[in-house]
């Protein structure tokens, strides 16, 4: 099984109302439709999604599409909600 963005399956997000949209974004990213996947994730984060898995996916897509300031802003949001998130700290350091 491969996970196109964010490095893993949605775990906490599967119980959230955002899971179907996250899976749709994963599918689109896997097909190379990065702008569409990015738009979906930006939309759900703008509407309150704060799960670390979702924020990491969004930051990964932002970074992959060249939006480094946006990726850093997303990681800062992630670390505001989960200050010891190892992957978030690693992402910020890189």
C-alpha positions as CSV (number, residue, x, y, z in Angstrom):
1,X,0.0,0.0,0.0
2,X,1.4,3.4,-0.9
3,X,0.5,6.8,0.6
4,X,1.0,9.6,-1.9
5,X,1.2,12.5,0.5
6,X,2.0,13.0,4.2
7,X,3.7,9.6,4.7
8,X,0.9,7.5,6.1
9,X,-2.8,6.7,6.4
10,X,-5.2,9.0,8.1
11,X,-5.6,7.5,11.5
12,X,-7.3,10.0,13.8
13,X,-8.8,11.6,10.6
14,X,-10.7,8.5,9.8
15,X,-13.1,9.2,12.7
16,X,-13.4,12.8,11.6
17,X,-15.8,14.3,9.1
18,X,-12.8,15.2,6.9
19,X,-11.7,11.7,6.1
20,X,-13.6,11.3,2.8
21,X,-12.1,14.6,1.5
22,X,-8.6,13.6,2.7
23,X,-8.9,10.3,0.9
24,X,-10.0,12.2,-2.2
25,X,-7.0,14.5,-2.0
26,X,-4.7,11.5,-1.6
27,X,-6.3,9.9,-4.7
28,X,-5.9,13.1,-6.7
29,X,-2.3,13.6,-5.6
30,X,-1.5,10.0,-6.6
31,X,-2.9,10.8,-10.1
32,X,-0.7,13.9,-10.3
33,X,-3.5,16.4,-9.8
34,X,-1.6,18.3,-7.1
35,X,-3.3,21.7,-7.4
36,X,-6.7,20.0,-6.9
37,X,-5.5,17.9,-4.0
38,X,-3.9,21.1,-2.5
39,X,-7.2,23.0,-2.9
40,X,-9.1,20.3,-1.1
41,X,-6.8,20.2,1.9
42,X,-6.6,24.0,2.1
43,X,-10.4,24.0,2.2
44,X,-10.8,21.5,5.0
45,X,-8.0,23.2,7.1
46,X,-9.7,26.6,6.5
47,X,-12.9,25.0,7.9
48,X,-11.3,23.8,11.1
49,X,-9.4,20.5,10.4
50,X,-6.5,20.4,12.9
51,X,-5.5,16.7,12.9
52,X,-1.7,16.5,12.6
53,X,-2.0,14.0,9.7
54,X,-4.1,16.4,7.7
55,X,-1.8,19.3,8.4
56,X,1.3,17.3,7.4
57,X,-0.4,16.3,4.2
58,X,-1.2,19.9,3.4
59,X,2.4,21.1,4.2
60,X,3.8,18.3,2.1
61,X,1.8,19.4,-0.9
62,X,2.5,23.0,-0.3
63,X,6.2,22.3,-0.2
64,X,6.0,20.0,-3.2
65,X,4.3,22.7,-5.3
66,X,6.8,25.4,-4.3
67,X,4.8,27.2,-1.6
68,X,7.5,27.1,1.1
69,X,6.0,30.0,3.1
70,X,2.6,28.3,3.1
71,X,4.2,25.0,4.2
72,X,6.0,26.7,7.0
73,X,2.8,28.4,8.1
74,X,0.9,25.1,8.1
75,X,3.7,23.4,10.1
76,X,3.6,26.2,12.6
77,X,-0.2,25.6,12.9
78,X,0.5,21.9,13.4
79,X,3.0,22.6,16.2
80,X,0.7,25.1,17.9
81,X,-1.8,22.2,18.3
82,X,0.8,19.4,18.8
83,X,4.1,21.0,20.0
84,X,5.9,17.7,20.3
85,X,4.9,16.3,17.0
86,X,8.2,14.8,15.8
87,X,7.4,14.8,12.1
88,X,6.3,18.4,12.4
89,X,9.5,19.4,14.2
90,X,11.5,17.5,11.6
91,X,9.6,19.1,8.7
92,X,10.2,22.6,10.2
93,X,13.9,21.9,10.7
94,X,14.3,20.8,7.0
